[in-house]
């Protein structure tokens, strides 16, 4: 295996670990944040009104999903900017 191939494989593995970490973080957040907001809203904000608590949980879940989409788009645009950079002898 050439040196360039080894370096690119290491970079790909590092990038995939970062993507996996983000996915795990947002997956756990998608489970924890809506449940926490539901029970917090049920107890402290709406004082027993489950409809308001459910709406709060739905809004919290949508916020997590939107944050994940924005993070993915920003990461994708950053990757595209790196690929668009012309390769020179200095970058090799």
Biopython code that builds the backbone (N, CA, C, O; Angstrom):
import numpy as np
from Bio.PDB.StructureBuilder import StructureBuilder

atoms = [
    (1, "UNK", "N", (0.855, -1.175, 0.000)),
    (1, "UNK", "CA", (0.000, 0.000, 0.000)),
    (1, "UNK", "C", (0.896, 1.230, 0.000)),
    (1, "UNK", "O", (1.831, 1.331, 0.794)),
    (2, "UNK", "N", (0.606, 2.144, -0.880)),
    (2, "UNK", "CA", (1.425, 3.343, -0.952)),
    (2, "UNK", "C", (1.127, 4.255, 0.230)),
    (2, "UNK", "O", (0.125, 4.107, 0.929)),
    (3, "UNK", "N", (2.024, 5.187, 0.422)),
    (3, "UNK", "CA", (1.890, 6.109, 1.556)),
    (3, "UNK", "C", (0.645, 6.985, 1.413)),
    (3, "UNK", "O", (-0.054, 7.237, 2.394)),
    (4, "UNK", "N", (0.370, 7.446, 0.195)),
    (4, "UNK", "CA", (-0.803, 8.286, -0.030)),
    (4, "UNK", "C", (-2.089, 7.508, 0.238)),
    (4, "UNK", "O", (-3.032, 8.051, 0.815)),
    (5, "UNK", "N", (-2.134, 6.262, -0.168)),
    (5, "UNK", "CA", (-3.328, 5.451, 0.051)),
    (5, "UNK", "C", (-3.542, 5.207, 1.536)),
    (5, "UNK", "O", (-4.677, 5.216, 2.013)),
    (6, "UNK", "N", (-2.458, 4.990, 2.264)),
    (6, "UNK", "CA", (-2.574, 4.762, 3.704)),
    (6, "UNK", "C", (-3.083, 6.009, 4.409)),
    (6, "UNK", "O", (-3.927, 5.924, 5.301)),
    (7, "UNK", "N", (-2.571, 7.162, 4.010)),
    (7, "UNK", "CA", (-3.002, 8.423, 4.620)),
    (7, "UNK", "C", (-4.472, 8.685, 4.323)),
    (7, "UNK", "O", (-5.224, 9.090, 5.209)),
    (8, "UNK", "N", (-4.883, 8.456, 3.080)),
    (8, "UNK", "CA", (-6.286, 8.698, 2.738)),
    (8, "UNK", "C", (-7.216, 7.729, 3.464)),
    (8, "UNK", "O", (-8.332, 8.095, 3.832)),
    (9, "UNK", "N", (-6.752, 6.482, 3.673)),
    (9, "UNK", "CA", (-7.573, 5.522, 4.409)),
    (9, "UNK", "C", (-7.706, 5.919, 5.875)),
    (9, "UNK", "O", (-8.778, 5.772, 6.461)),
    (10, "UNK", "N", (-6.635, 6.419, 6.467)),
    (10, "UNK", "CA", (-6.692, 6.885, 7.857)),
    (10, "UNK", "C", (-7.635, 8.072, 7.980)),
    (10, "UNK", "O", (-8.405, 8.155, 8.937)),
    (11, "UNK", "N", (-7.583, 8.993, 7.019)),
    (11, "UNK", "CA", (-8.468, 10.157, 7.042)),
    (11, "UNK", "C", (-9.925, 9.732, 6.872)),
    (11, "UNK", "O", (-10.811, 10.296, 7.514)),
    (12, "UNK", "N", (-10.178, 8.758, 6.025)),
    (12, "UNK", "CA", (-11.550, 8.275, 5.822)),
    (12, "UNK", "C", (-12.072, 7.604, 7.085)),
    (12, "UNK", "O", (-13.234, 7.792, 7.447)),
    (13, "UNK", "N", (-11.230, 6.824, 7.761)),
    (13, "UNK", "CA", (-11.652, 6.178, 9.001)),
    (13, "UNK", "C", (-11.937, 7.199, 10.091)),
    (13, "UNK", "O", (-12.896, 7.048, 10.848)),
    (14, "UNK", "N", (-11.112, 8.237, 10.176)),
    (14, "UNK", "CA", (-11.333, 9.290, 11.163)),
    (14, "UNK", "C", (-12.631, 10.032, 10.880)),
    (14, "UNK", "O", (-13.394, 10.336, 11.798)),
    (15, "UNK", "N", (-12.876, 10.322, 9.609)),
    (15, "UNK", "CA", (-14.110, 11.019, 9.239)),
    (15, "UNK", "C", (-15.326, 10.161, 9.541)),
    (15, "UNK", "O", (-16.337, 10.677, 10.018)),
    (16, "UNK", "N", (-15.252, 8.869, 9.274)),
    (16, "UNK", "CA", (-16.405, 8.012, 9.534)),
    (16, "UNK", "C", (-16.660, 7.868, 11.034)),
    (16, "UNK", "O", (-17.812, 7.715, 11.442)),
    (17, "UNK", "N", (-15.628, 7.913, 11.858)),
    (17, "UNK", "CA", (-15.821, 7.858, 13.316)),
    (17, "UNK", "C", (-16.526, 9.126, 13.798)),
    (17, "UNK", "O", (-17.375, 9.063, 14.688)),
    (18, "UNK", "N", (-16.179, 10.274, 13.215)),
    (18, "UNK", "CA", (-16.834, 11.523, 13.580)),
    (18, "UNK", "C", (-18.301, 11.518, 13.186)),
    (18, "UNK", "O", (-19.150, 12.006, 13.932)),
    (19, "UNK", "N", (-18.600, 10.969, 12.019)),
    (19, "UNK", "CA", (-19.981, 10.881, 11.550)),
    (19, "UNK", "C", (-20.773, 9.935, 12.453)),
    (19, "UNK", "O", (-21.921, 10.214, 12.800)),
    (20, "UNK", "N", (-20.156, 8.824, 12.826)),
    (20, "UNK", "CA", (-20.823, 7.868, 13.706)),
    (20, "UNK", "C", (-21.093, 8.479, 15.081)),
    (20, "UNK", "O", (-22.152, 8.252, 15.667)),
    (21, "UNK", "N", (-20.145, 9.248, 15.591)),
    (21, "UNK", "CA", (-20.335, 9.909, 16.886)),
    (21, "UNK", "C", (-21.490, 10.904, 16.829)),
    (21, "UNK", "O", (-22.290, 10.983, 17.761)),
    (22, "UNK", "N", (-21.579, 11.667, 15.734)),
    (22, "UNK", "CA", (-22.687, 12.613, 15.578)),
    (22, "UNK", "C", (-24.021, 11.883, 15.492)),
    (22, "UNK", "O", (-25.012, 12.308, 16.086)),
    (23, "UNK", "N", (-24.036, 10.783, 14.749)),
    (23, "UNK", "CA", (-25.268, 10.017, 14.616)),
    (23, "UNK", "C", (-25.712, 9.462, 15.967)),
    (23, "UNK", "O", (-26.896, 9.526, 16.300)),
    (24, "UNK", "N", (-24.787, 8.926, 16.739)),
    (24, "UNK", "CA", (-25.131, 8.406, 18.064)),
    (24, "UNK", "C", (-25.613, 9.520, 18.989)),
    (24, "UNK", "O", (-26.568, 9.337, 19.743)),
    (25, "UNK", "N", (-24.951, 10.671, 18.930)),
    (25, "UNK", "CA", (-25.361, 11.797, 19.769)),
    (25, "UNK", "C", (-26.786, 12.240, 19.444)),
    (25, "UNK", "O", (-27.604, 12.434, 20.344)),
    (26, "UNK", "N", (-27.074, 12.397, 18.161)),
    (26, "UNK", "CA", (-28.413, 12.849, 17.782)),
    (26, "UNK", "C", (-29.462, 11.762, 18.012)),
    (26, "UNK", "O", (-30.618, 12.078, 18.293)),
    (27, "UNK", "N", (-29.084, 10.497, 17.900)),
    (27, "UNK", "CA", (-30.033, 9.411, 18.182)),
    (27, "UNK", "C", (-30.429, 9.397, 19.650)),
    (27, "UNK", "O", (-31.606, 9.265, 19.986)),
    (28, "UNK", "N", (-29.438, 9.535, 20.519)),
    (28, "UNK", "CA", (-29.731, 9.577, 21.958)),
    (28, "UNK", "C", (-30.526, 10.833, 22.286)),
    (28, "UNK", "O", (-31.464, 10.791, 23.083)),
    (29, "UNK", "N", (-30.150, 11.945, 21.673)),
    (29, "UNK", "CA", (-30.879, 13.200, 21.901)),
    (29, "UNK", "C", (-32.327, 13.095, 21.460)),
    (29, "UNK", "O", (-33.220, 13.639, 22.109)),
    (30, "UNK", "N", (-32.561, 12.399, 20.361)),
    (30, "UNK", "CA", (-33.922, 12.252, 19.847)),
    (30, "UNK", "C", (-34.784, 11.423, 20.793)),
    (30, "UNK", "O", (-36.006, 11.572, 20.798)),
    (31, "UNK", "N", (-34.180, 10.567, 21.580)),
    (31, "UNK", "CA", (-34.940, 9.805, 22.556)),
    (31, "UNK", "C", (-35.101, 10.519, 23.885)),
    (31, "UNK", "O", (-36.164, 10.462, 24.503)),
    (32, "UNK", "N", (-34.047, 11.191, 24.325)),
    (32, "UNK", "CA", (-34.029, 11.768, 25.670)),
    (32, "UNK", "C", (-34.719, 13.132, 25.739)),
    (32, "UNK", "O", (-35.515, 13.373, 26.647)),
    (33, "UNK", "N", (-34.431, 14.003, 24.814)),
    (33, "UNK", "CA", (-34.934, 15.381, 24.893)),
    (33, "UNK", "C", (-36.458, 15.460, 24.814)),
    (33, "UNK", "O", (-37.054, 16.173, 25.622)),
    (34, "UNK", "N", (-37.125, 14.766, 23.883)),
    (34, "UNK", "CA", (-38.594, 14.844, 23.884)),
    (34, "UNK", "C", (-39.228, 14.252, 25.149)),
    (34, "UNK", "O", (-40.199, 14.806, 25.665)),
    (35, "UNK", "N", (-38.698, 13.152, 25.647)),
    (35, "UNK", "CA", (-39.254, 12.581, 26.878)),
    (35, "UNK", "C", (-39.062, 13.510, 28.067)),
    (35, "UNK", "O", (-39.969, 13.701, 28.878)),
    (36, "UNK", "N", (-37.882, 14.077, 28.156)),
    (36, "UNK", "CA", (-37.609, 15.013, 29.249)),
    (36, "UNK", "C", (-38.497, 16.244, 29.152)),
    (36, "UNK", "O", (-39.040, 16.706, 30.156)),
    (37, "UNK", "N", (-38.643, 16.770, 27.951)),
    (37, "UNK", "CA", (-39.487, 17.958, 27.800)),
    (37, "UNK", "C", (-40.957, 17.629, 28.068)),
    (37, "UNK", "O", (-41.689, 18.464, 28.600)),
    (38, "UNK", "N", (-41.392, 16.427, 27.706)),
    (38, "UNK", "CA", (-42.780, 16.032, 27.969)),
    (38, "UNK", "C", (-43.060, 16.023, 29.475)),
    (38, "UNK", "O", (-44.001, 16.664, 29.944)),
    (39, "UNK", "N", (-42.240, 15.296, 30.217)),
    (39, "UNK", "CA", (-42.503, 15.179, 31.655)),
    (39, "UNK", "C", (-42.238, 16.479, 32.410)),
    (39, "UNK", "O", (-42.919, 16.777, 33.392)),
    (40, "UNK", "N", (-41.257, 17.251, 31.960)),
    (40, "UNK", "CA", (-41.012, 18.553, 32.587)),
    (40, "UNK", "C", (-42.181, 19.494, 32.333)),
    (40, "UNK", "O", (-42.631, 20.193, 33.241)),
    (41, "UNK", "N", (-42.664, 19.511, 31.114)),
    (41, "UNK", "CA", (-43.799, 20.361, 30.775)),
    (41, "UNK", "C", (-45.066, 19.901, 31.498)),
    (41, "UNK", "O", (-45.858, 20.719, 31.966)),
    (42, "UNK", "N", (-45.242, 18.606, 31.580)),
    (42, "UNK", "CA", (-46.425, 18.059, 32.245)),
    (42, "UNK", "C", (-46.468, 18.442, 33.719)),
    (42, "UNK", "O", (-47.531, 18.744, 34.262)),
    (43, "UNK", "N", (-45.299, 18.428, 34.360)),
    (43, "UNK", "CA", (-45.260, 18.685, 35.796)),
    (43, "UNK", "C", (-45.196, 20.176, 36.140)),
    (43, "UNK", "O", (-45.880, 20.627, 37.058)),
    (44, "UNK", "N", (-44.373, 20.946, 35.404)),
    (44, "UNK", "CA", (-44.104, 22.318, 35.821)),
    (44, "UNK", "C", (-44.814, 23.383, 34.988)),
    (44, "UNK", "O", (-45.205, 24.417, 35.529)),
    (45, "UNK", "N", (-44.987, 23.158, 33.708)),
    (45, "UNK", "CA", (-45.526, 24.212, 32.850)),
    (45, "UNK", "C", (-47.037, 24.103, 32.690)),
    (45, "UNK", "O", (-47.769, 25.055, 32.961)),
    (46, "UNK", "N", (-47.500, 22.931, 32.245)),
    (46, "UNK", "CA", (-48.928, 22.811, 31.942)),
    (46, "UNK", "C", (-49.744, 22.272, 33.110)),
    (46, "UNK", "O", (-50.971, 22.222, 33.033)),
    (47, "UNK", "N", (-49.086, 21.873, 34.179)),
    (47, "UNK", "CA", (-49.738, 21.419, 35.414)),
    (47, "UNK", "C", (-50.787, 20.340, 35.152)),
    (47, "UNK", "O", (-51.931, 20.461, 35.588)),
    (48, "UNK", "N", (-50.389, 19.282, 34.436)),
    (48, "UNK", "CA", (-51.280, 18.152, 34.225)),
    (48, "UNK", "C", (-51.963, 18.094, 32.883)),
    (48, "UNK", "O", (-52.612, 17.092, 32.585)),
    (49, "UNK", "N", (-51.852, 19.111, 32.060)),
    (49, "UNK", "CA", (-52.469, 19.116, 30.739)),
    (49, "UNK", "C", (-51.566, 18.347, 29.776)),
    (49, "UNK", "O", (-50.525, 18.852, 29.357)),
    (50, "UNK", "N", (-51.965, 17.133, 29.430)),
    (50, "UNK", "CA", (-51.103, 16.284, 28.611)),
    (50, "UNK", "C", (-51.025, 16.737, 27.155)),
    (50, "UNK", "O", (-50.065, 16.408, 26.459)),
    (51, "UNK", "N", (-52.004, 17.474, 26.696)),
    (51, "UNK", "CA", (-51.963, 17.956, 25.314)),
    (51, "UNK", "C", (-50.835, 18.960, 25.121)),
    (51, "UNK", "O", (-50.091, 18.882, 24.143)),
    (52, "UNK", "N", (-50.710, 19.888, 26.037)),
    (52, "UNK", "CA", (-49.634, 20.880, 25.957)),
    (52, "UNK", "C", (-48.284, 20.188, 26.101)),
    (52, "UNK", "O", (-47.330, 20.549, 25.412)),
    (53, "UNK", "N", (-48.190, 19.205, 26.982)),
    (53, "UNK", "CA", (-46.940, 18.482, 27.167)),
    (53, "UNK", "C", (-46.561, 17.699, 25.915)),
    (53, "UNK", "O", (-45.384, 17.632, 25.559)),
    (54, "UNK", "N", (-47.541, 17.111, 25.248)),
    (54, "UNK", "CA", (-47.277, 16.369, 24.015)),
    (54, "UNK", "C", (-46.810, 17.302, 22.904)),
    (54, "UNK", "O", (-45.898, 16.965, 22.149)),
    (55, "UNK", "N", (-47.430, 18.463, 22.803)),
    (55, "UNK", "CA", (-46.999, 19.442, 21.794)),
    (55, "UNK", "C", (-45.567, 19.887, 22.066)),
    (55, "UNK", "O", (-44.778, 20.055, 21.136)),
    (56, "UNK", "N", (-45.233, 20.077, 23.332)),
    (56, "UNK", "CA", (-43.870, 20.446, 23.706)),
    (56, "UNK", "C", (-42.881, 19.361, 23.286)),
    (56, "UNK", "O", (-41.803, 19.673, 22.781)),
    (57, "UNK", "N", (-43.233, 18.101, 23.488)),
    (57, "UNK", "CA", (-42.358, 16.988, 23.100)),
    (57, "UNK", "C", (-42.193, 16.910, 21.591)),
    (57, "UNK", "O", (-41.097, 16.638, 21.102)),
    (58, "UNK", "N", (-43.260, 17.143, 20.852)),
    (58, "UNK", "CA", (-43.185, 17.118, 19.386)),
    (58, "UNK", "C", (-42.289, 18.244, 18.885)),
    (58, "UNK", "O", (-41.478, 18.037, 17.982)),
    (59, "UNK", "N", (-42.428, 19.421, 19.459)),
    (59, "UNK", "CA", (-41.582, 20.554, 19.063)),
    (59, "UNK", "C", (-40.117, 20.249, 19.387)),
    (59, "UNK", "O", (-39.233, 20.559, 18.589)),
    (60, "UNK", "N", (-39.857, 19.652, 20.540)),
    (60, "UNK", "CA", (-38.484, 19.308, 20.917)),
    (60, "UNK", "C", (-37.884, 18.283, 19.952)),
    (60, "UNK", "O", (-36.718, 18.395, 19.573)),
    (61, "UNK", "N", (-38.670, 17.294, 19.557)),
    (61, "UNK", "CA", (-38.190, 16.288, 18.601)),
    (61, "UNK", "C", (-37.880, 16.929, 17.254)),
    (61, "UNK", "O", (-36.882, 16.588, 16.619)),
    (62, "UNK", "N", (-38.721, 17.846, 16.820)),
    (62, "UNK", "CA", (-38.480, 18.534, 15.549)),
    (62, "UNK", "C", (-37.243, 19.419, 15.611)),
    (62, "UNK", "O", (-36.523, 19.543, 14.620)),
    (63, "UNK", "N", (-36.987, 20.031, 16.754)),
    (63, "UNK", "CA", (-35.781, 20.849, 16.913)),
    (63, "UNK", "C", (-34.536, 19.974, 16.789)),
    (63, "UNK", "O", (-33.565, 20.371, 16.146)),
    (64, "UNK", "N", (-34.555, 18.797, 17.390)),
    (64, "UNK", "CA", (-33.415, 17.884, 17.289)),
    (64, "UNK", "C", (-33.209, 17.451, 15.841)),
    (64, "UNK", "O", (-32.076, 17.422, 15.360)),
    (65, "UNK", "N", (-34.285, 17.116, 15.146)),
    (65, "UNK", "CA", (-34.171, 16.698, 13.749)),
    (65, "UNK", "C", (-33.638, 17.821, 12.857)),
    (65, "UNK", "O", (-32.802, 17.581, 11.986)),
    (66, "UNK", "N", (-34.115, 19.029, 13.072)),
    (66, "UNK", "CA", (-33.642, 20.169, 12.285)),
    (66, "UNK", "C", (-32.164, 20.436, 12.566)),
    (66, "UNK", "O", (-31.404, 20.759, 11.653)),
    (67, "UNK", "N", (-31.760, 20.303, 13.822)),
    (67, "UNK", "CA", (-30.345, 20.487, 14.168)),
    (67, "UNK", "C", (-29.480, 19.438, 13.481)),
    (67, "UNK", "O", (-28.380, 19.750, 13.025)),
    (68, "UNK", "N", (-29.959, 18.206, 13.400)),
    (68, "UNK", "CA", (-29.210, 17.152, 12.721)),
    (68, "UNK", "C", (-29.091, 17.439, 11.225)),
    (68, "UNK", "O", (-28.028, 17.247, 10.634)),
    (69, "UNK", "N", (-30.169, 17.894, 10.623)),
    (69, "UNK", "CA", (-30.141, 18.202, 9.186)),
    (69, "UNK", "C", (-29.188, 19.354, 8.896)),
    (69, "UNK", "O", (-28.420, 19.295, 7.937)),
    (70, "UNK", "N", (-29.229, 20.396, 9.710)),
    (70, "UNK", "CA", (-28.340, 21.535, 9.509)),
    (70, "UNK", "C", (-26.889, 21.113, 9.686)),
    (70, "UNK", "O", (-26.029, 21.523, 8.906)),
    (71, "UNK", "N", (-26.605, 20.304, 10.695)),
    (71, "UNK", "CA", (-25.246, 19.812, 10.922)),
    (71, "UNK", "C", (-24.760, 18.994, 9.731)),
    (71, "UNK", "O", (-23.612, 19.129, 9.307)),
    (72, "UNK", "N", (-25.626, 18.155, 9.196)),
    (72, "UNK", "CA", (-25.260, 17.337, 8.038)),
    (72, "UNK", "C", (-24.989, 18.191, 6.811)),
    (72, "UNK", "O", (-24.033, 17.942, 6.077)),
    (73, "UNK", "N", (-25.821, 19.194, 6.587)),
    (73, "UNK", "CA", (-25.614, 20.065, 5.434)),
    (73, "UNK", "C", (-24.327, 20.871, 5.554)),
    (73, "UNK", "O", (-23.612, 21.046, 4.567)),
    (74, "UNK", "N", (-24.026, 21.358, 6.742)),
    (74, "UNK", "CA", (-22.795, 22.114, 6.938)),
    (74, "UNK", "C", (-21.574, 21.224, 6.747)),
    (74, "UNK", "O", (-20.575, 21.655, 6.170)),
    (75, "UNK", "N", (-21.648, 19.995, 7.222)),
    (75, "UNK", "CA", (-20.539, 19.058, 7.051)),
    (75, "UNK", "C", (-20.353, 18.712, 5.577)),
    (75, "UNK", "O", (-19.226, 18.622, 5.089)),
    (76, "UNK", "N", (-21.463, 18.520, 4.876)),
    (76, "UNK", "CA", (-21.394, 18.194, 3.457)),
    (76, "UNK", "C", (-20.801, 19.347, 2.658)),
    (76, "UNK", "O", (-19.991, 19.122, 1.759)),
    (77, "UNK", "N", (-21.193, 20.579, 2.973)),
    (77, "UNK", "CA", (-20.650, 21.723, 2.239)),
    (77, "UNK", "C", (-19.171, 21.904, 2.544)),
    (77, "UNK", "O", (-18.412, 22.334, 1.675)),
    (78, "UNK", "N", (-18.747, 21.582, 3.769)),
    (78, "UNK", "CA", (-17.338, 21.671, 4.119)),
    (78, "UNK", "C", (-16.529, 20.633, 3.338)),
    (78, "UNK", "O", (-15.427, 20.928, 2.876)),
    (79, "UNK", "N", (-17.068, 19.419, 3.189)),
    (79, "UNK", "CA", (-16.399, 18.371, 2.414)),
    (79, "UNK", "C", (-16.307, 18.750, 0.944)),
    (79, "UNK", "O", (-15.284, 18.504, 0.304)),
    (80, "UNK", "N", (-17.362, 19.345, 0.403)),
    (80, "UNK", "CA", (-17.352, 19.769, -1.000)),
    (80, "UNK", "C", (-16.342, 20.881, -1.237)),
    (80, "UNK", "O", (-15.724, 20.941, -2.300)),
    (81, "UNK", "N", (-16.170, 21.762, -0.258)),
    (81, "UNK", "CA", (-15.198, 22.839, -0.396)),
    (81, "UNK", "C", (-13.781, 22.278, -0.409)),
    (81, "UNK", "O", (-12.924, 22.781, -1.136)),
    (82, "UNK", "N", (-13.527, 21.251, 0.378)),
    (82, "UNK", "CA", (-12.197, 20.627, 0.388)),
    (82, "UNK", "C", (-11.919, 19.931, -0.932)),
    (82, "UNK", "O", (-10.795, 19.980, -1.431)),
    (83, "UNK", "N", (-12.935, 19.278, -1.509)),
    (83, "UNK", "CA", (-12.749, 18.578, -2.775)),
    (83, "UNK", "C", (-12.556, 19.555, -3.931)),
    (83, "UNK", "O", (-11.856, 19.238, -4.892)),
    (84, "UNK", "N", (-13.155, 20.718, -3.853)),
    (84, "UNK", "CA", (-13.069, 21.701, -4.927)),
    (84, "UNK", "C", (-11.718, 22.399, -4.945)),
    (84, "UNK", "O", (-11.346, 23.010, -5.947)),
    (85, "UNK", "N", (-10.979, 22.311, -3.837)),
    (85, "UNK", "CA", (-9.677, 22.938, -3.753)),
    (85, "UNK", "C", (-8.718, 22.285, -4.748)),
    (85, "UNK", "O", (-8.590, 21.061, -4.758)),
    (86, "UNK", "N", (-8.049, 23.070, -5.576)),
    (86, "UNK", "CA", (-7.111, 22.456, -6.527)),
    (86, "UNK", "C", (-5.913, 21.857, -5.800)),
    (86, "UNK", "O", (-5.402, 22.425, -4.835)),
    (87, "UNK", "N", (-5.483, 20.713, -6.278)),
    (87, "UNK", "CA", (-4.363, 20.037, -5.644)),
    (87, "UNK", "C", (-3.050, 20.622, -6.195)),
    (87, "UNK", "O", (-2.872, 20.748, -7.406)),
    (88, "UNK", "N", (-2.176, 20.958, -5.315)),
    (88, "UNK", "CA", (-0.885, 21.462, -5.725)),
    (88, "UNK", "C", (0.203, 20.594, -5.083)),
    (88, "UNK", "O", (-0.098, 19.702, -4.290)),
    (89, "UNK", "N", (1.432, 20.853, -5.420)),
    (89, "UNK", "CA", (2.516, 20.068, -4.833)),
    (89, "UNK", "C", (2.586, 20.267, -3.319)),
    (89, "UNK", "O", (2.980, 19.361, -2.584)),
    (90, "UNK", "N", (2.206, 21.440, -2.868)),
    (90, "UNK", "CA", (2.256, 21.728, -1.439)),
    (90, "UNK", "C", (1.212, 20.916, -0.675)),
    (90, "UNK", "O", (1.458, 20.512, 0.462)),
    (91, "UNK", "N", (0.049, 20.671, -1.285)),
    (91, "UNK", "CA", (-1.023, 19.947, -0.624)),
    (91, "UNK", "C", (-0.824, 18.436, -0.645)),
    (91, "UNK", "O", (-1.513, 17.728, 0.090)),
    (92, "UNK", "N", (0.076, 17.924, -1.444)),
    (92, "UNK", "CA", (0.265, 16.479, -1.555)),
    (92, "UNK", "C", (0.904, 15.911, -0.376)),
    (92, "UNK", "O", (1.131, 14.702, -0.319)),
]
sb = StructureBuilder()
sb.init_structure("model")
sb.init_model(0)
sb.init_chain("A")
sb.init_seg("    ")
for serial, (resi, resn, name, xyz) in enumerate(atoms, 1):
    if name == "N":
        sb.init_residue(resn, " ", resi, " ")
    sb.init_atom(name, np.array(xyz, "f"), 0.0, 1.0, " ", f" {name:<3s}", serial, name[0])
structure = sb.get_structure()
